[in-house]
Amino acid sequence: MIGSTVHVMPAADGEWTVEDDKDAERASYASRAEAIAAGVHKALENEAVLLILGRTNARSEFDFCNCGVAPKRN
């Protein structure tokens, strides 16, 4: 059962924040890539939904096909 959401979002100071809404735990990272990696790890550990926000409203997509977790596409 999914019980929480892990948010990866930009912080006002140019850093990136990872926050779990279940326990209000927050961590800051210097780059978006570091924050996403930490967010993925935290979401997997807690069986949570991962929500990645950007600095703009532009859509971004992630391809997890070659990471060894997602099923292979034909």
N, C-alpha and C positions, 0 to 999 in steps of 0.2 A: 504494500500500500504506500502510495506517495503521501508523505506527510508535510513536506516543506519545499520551499523554493530557494535555490542558491542564486543570488543575483551577482553578476559581474557588471560593474558600472563605472563610468568616469567620475573622478573626484574633482573638486574645484581647483585643486593645486596642480593638476596635470598628471597626477598618479591615477591608478585604477584600484577600485575597492571590490572585495569579495565579501558578501554578507549573506548569512543564512537567516531567513525570517523566523525559523523555529526557535533558535536560541539567541538571536540578535548578536551573534559573534561576527566581528568585522576585522578584516585584514587589508592592508594596503600594499600595492606592488608598483614598481617603477614603470612597468610596461603592460600593455594590453595582453600580450602573449603570456607573460608570467601570470597575470590575473586569470586568464582563461584556463591555463593549465591547472592552477590551484582550484578554480571553480569546478572543473571537470572531476578532479580528484575528490573534492568535498561532496559533490553531488553523487558520485558513485558510492562513496563510503556510507552516505546517509540515505541512499535510495531516493534522492530528491530530484525535482525538476531543475534544470539549469536554464537560467534566463540571462542572455548576454545582451547588454545595451551598448549603444555606440554614442559617439560624441554628436552625431547628426541623426536625422531620421532616415538616412539612406539604408536600404536593405542590404544585409550582408549574409552570406551563406557559408556554411562550413561543410566540407566533404570529408566524411569519416570512412570512406570506402577502403582505404589502404591502411587503416590503423590497427587492423586485426580484431576489432570488436564488432563492427557492422557487418551484416551479411553482404556477400558479393553481388553486384548487379550484373545482369546479362548485357 
